[in-house]
Amino acid sequence: MRASNSKHGGGENNRGISGHLFTLHQRLFYALSLGTRCGEGGRELKSKWKSTDIEIQRHVVRSIAAFLDSVTADVSHHPLVKDSVAHIVEALVWILQYKSGAVLSMAANAVVKLLTVIPSSILQRYILDLGDPLLSLLSFTQLEVAISCATAMNMFLSNLIVKKEKQVWEMLKERNTVACIVNEIRKFSYETMPINYFQTIASLLSTIMWQWPLSRYAVWNDTILMKVLDTLLVKPDLSVKVVVLKLYSSLGLCGNAAKKLLDNGEALLQAMVLCMDSSCPLAVRTEGFRLAQCLATNEQNFLRMTSLCCEPLVKAVVCGMNRWSFGPGRFLSDKMSLLVEACHLGLVTRWAGRHHIYFWNHGIEKILLDLILEDFNDQHVQHFLSLEEQITMAQVGLNKNFLLVLRPYIWNILGWLATYCEEDFSPNVKGNELHIKVLIICACLEFANSISMGHQICEIDAMQAPRSESASWAVLMMVYSPCKYIASNARFILSEILLPNGKDYLKNLLHSLNYVSSVECSGLSYIHQTVIDLVGLACYLALPEYQRHVIEGKGMKIASDFVTWCWSDHMHIKRQRFNPHWDNKFLKRTCCWVHAEEWEGDDVLLLYGLWALAELVHHSGCVKDNRDICSGGVNSEEIHLRSILQEICNDSSSDGPKWFAAYILSHFGFYGFPSKLGKRVGKALNEEGHADIQFILRDGETMSVHSIVLKIRCPSLLPPEASPCDEKALTNSSVIDDAQKAHGKFQKEVRLSAHVDSQALLRLLEYVYFGFLEAGDELVNKLKPLAKSCNLQSLLRLLYRKSPKWGTPVPSSDLAVALGPVGHCRSDIILEAKATELSCWTCSVCSLPVPHMHVHKVILWSSCDYLRALFESGMQESHSQTIKVPCSWEAMVKLVEWLYTGQLPDPPNGCLWDNMDSEEKLYQLLPFIELCWLADFWRLEGVQDVSYKVIVSCLDASRELSIKVIQIAAKFSLWKLAEVAAELMAPLYYKLRDSGDLEQLDDFLVDLVRTASVRHCQEITIET
């Protein structure tokens, strides 16, 4: 092998390198030439490095190490160095594959050195060449070799480019790498094996799990491995804790794994909080904060964390956000990185809970202010007696470029603290009061700057955009805070800051909003400024001196038109879009997490538009000529607006827009939240035939109701002795006895007080059954005391027209609690599942006793008109209260859940689904196929569509199920589903035909697949 610089032009390549490096390069290529073997024809292009001589191997590795030791960062991209990499890799691959114990350790260390010296951009092409022998040595008996190989592989994977990920994952699967590492960790002995071996292979496993979600299941589902990690976690060695926490962090990216980790309870959380302490090194603290972020990915998990260690966790977060906890000195990148991690964890304030109290108790306001104003000093500020001087001081401090990257975090944390602050909260220390006041001033100043700049924001400074949105949002949360202290101070300070130019800002703001909803506007700059304008409008409406100006400036029409435009154009945007700081690189590869919809959901534009409209509708009553509700054509505009608001209450997926729409509708005499389940159950109201309680009013008027509905939705209306749940377990004989009483017109009669108005009670019962009611002002006054005595807080808030409280959930129409423990809740009907032929074939449970469930007639009858008509016509044999359901137990359980909740439970998803075999997946899918058929047979509105969507989504994820599903669909005559399965099988038609898999299908189904295949080929041809 010739040295690469000996060709023509080699002298040119040598420029810029030292003579010593050139000499080492020459020696390297001489050593490499000793093992070079020419291919056929003797041509150099066919030469390969190959030598079984141990001395030559050792000489080559030493030459490689010497050369790499002399390569500095300045010359790492030099042609001479770059041209040498391919030859070095070729030799190292051969030596590693030869596995001579005498040279392996040196070769593995040389690979680590290669990865340290040569830029990753150059080495990306060699990942597969070097990766395979490195992986094969991870469990090598010489631990120093295994450690070096694991270190090298970890370095490779940590710098892997995206387009190589698929190939590398295939290599990892082929080598069964995850199982190999898991096995090594399971064998690890703290007493007899070097700790750096565990640290290295565990770090590699952590990197693999971070990069590839499919690798996590095999780790967290390994009980023995998890016990080993739990044991290592409690070891006193801090370095061991860090490695385990790093593993847990990568595992925690999987929602199922995070749940399992939290099952460990306090031991894990205590170790995590310990590592977050300021006494620990920065690297250790970083791992603690990252694990906390993973475990707190959703609200449910975070509340589990706070139930176990709330105050220590909050204390650690506040300490991590304290820039003085890092000690004196410049703010280097590692310090800044940890500060960002701590601030990111501080975003858990977006959820309500007792952790808010601890944030205040540990002085979060001082920490936040210290991150905004660099030179803030309590004693210095107290000399400013006037608000004007404090505003000037804050403005000067904000203009300094100090930790600007943290500003969006600070404003969001401040906003959520104000949102969930108690009404009677008041700073108990003079310094606290000062810190909060200056924080409010700073936020209001940034808010005023945002609305004054308009659409220039994104053009001037890309970093300004998220700061502007988050600061404006924080002001919105403060001026509408339930805390009287914060709200009053925020409104006063904002009024003072807006005093010079506030009216001009408002005029431009209204013009901007009117423009956006009247023309087609797109692009992030328009949307971003629109959000700020909407937030600004809502803030202005909190200030009495501007309310009239907004209304006189046609604010009502502008807000109404915007809501109409936003809803009709389906402008679904999450708030995170304007807060890129929320995107944590470490959390971008999560899987299997179930995220409850945030209160604003992905309807942030709609939410802010409704908020402004709600304030306008509320305040317009104080202005003359408020008949001009929508600025022209009162009747038609009002009717259109009401229609849209009702659609939002029905169809919006987020609670925030629903609450504001319902609040606005309360001004039009419409109170509550309609739902599909409420509409179903509401049909039973006042039906005497199936009611078990009768209310008797003073004038002799009667109302028939159902105890089970009242028990769940309004228990205050039930007399204590009318509880629908018996203490004893229900037997078949007691069901029949109750049925006989019902046929004998048995009812519980309840005489109501003479003070109860019949119309008010009827409307209240409509709310209980349907979820909403309509009433005029006179009837509302009668409803208020009745709703209060019944403790219907959501209805009371609407009747009194109180503004929505951030985070309050929409009242659920769910009746699932009525099911209770099987056999303990008095019910009218028994549903009995039977083992169908299909069930026998798939799960072999037909030998088990026939299972049954108890349900309530009012729920079943209101959901299934077909069964009710069949039952009442006398076709049900011997008037038995048992209905035989022609489906499996699993399908019947899902059906009953839909009857009581309006929702079908989803099959397992994520890694649980991916790691099932075909039989297990089919077993999960069969109940939905049965429900598809049953819904058509029993005419169950909604069940078939939901079941169909579930089946199709599962088939998309696992096409191997299609052959079985197409057979089952044909057996049930579900031809629409059979066609979908055929479409999914179409690209594989020839493969299935040649393998003989199609032979299990009848001729009709084969033709169905063949036709779909022809259609698929034609579509591909057209696209080509």
Secondary structure, 3 states (H helix, E strand, C coil): CCCHHHCCCHHHHCCCCCHHHHHHHHHHHHHHHCCEECCHHHCHHHCEECCCCHHHHHHHHHHHHHHHHCCCHHHCCCHHHHHHHHHHHHHHHHHHHHCCHHHHHHHHHHHHHHHHHCCHHHHHHHHHHHHHHHHHCCCCCCHHHHHHHHHHHHHHHHCCCHHHHHHHHHHHHHCCHHHHHHHHHHHCCCCCCCHHHHHHHHHHHHHHHHHCHHHCHHHHCCHHHHHHHHHHHCCCCHHHHHHHHHHHHHHHCEHHHHHHHHCCCHHHHHHHHHHCCCCCCHHHHHHHHHHHHHHCCCHHHHHHHHHHHHHHHHHHHHHHHCHHHHCCCCCCHHHHHHHHHHHHHHHHHHCCCCHHHHHHHCCHHHHHHHHHCCCCCHHHHHCCCCHHHHHHHHHHHHCCCCCHHHHHHHHHHHHHHHHCCCCCCCCCCHHHHHHHHHHHHHHHHHHHHHHHHCCHHHHHCCCHHHHHHHHHHHHHHHHCCCCHHHHHHHHHHHHHHHCCCHHHHHHHHHHHHHHHHHCCCCCHHHHHHHHHHHHHHHHHCCCHHHHHHHHHCCHHHHHHHHHHHHHHCCCCECHHHHCHHHCCHHHCCCECCCCCCCCCCCEHHHHHHHHHHHHHHHHHHHCCCCCCCCCCCHHHHHHHHHHHHHHHHHHCCCHHHHHHHHHHHHCCCEEECCCHHHHHHHCCCCCHHHCCEEEECCCCCEEEECHHHHHHHCHHHCCHHHCCCCCCCCCHHHHHHHHHHHHCCCCEEEECCCCCCHHHHHHHHHHHHHCEEECCHHHHHHHHHHHHHCCCHHHHHHHCCCCCCCCCCCCCCCCHHHCCCCCCCCCCEEEEECCCHHHHHHHCCCCCCCCEEEECHHHHHHHCHHHHHHHHCCCCHHHCCEEEECCCHHHHHHHHHHHHHCCCCCCCCHHHHHCCCHHHHHHHHHHHHHHHHHHHHHCCCCHHHHHHHHHHHHHHHCHHHHHHHHHHHHHCCCHHHHHHHHHHHHHHHHHHHHHCHHHHCCHHHHHHHHHHHHHHHHHHHHHC
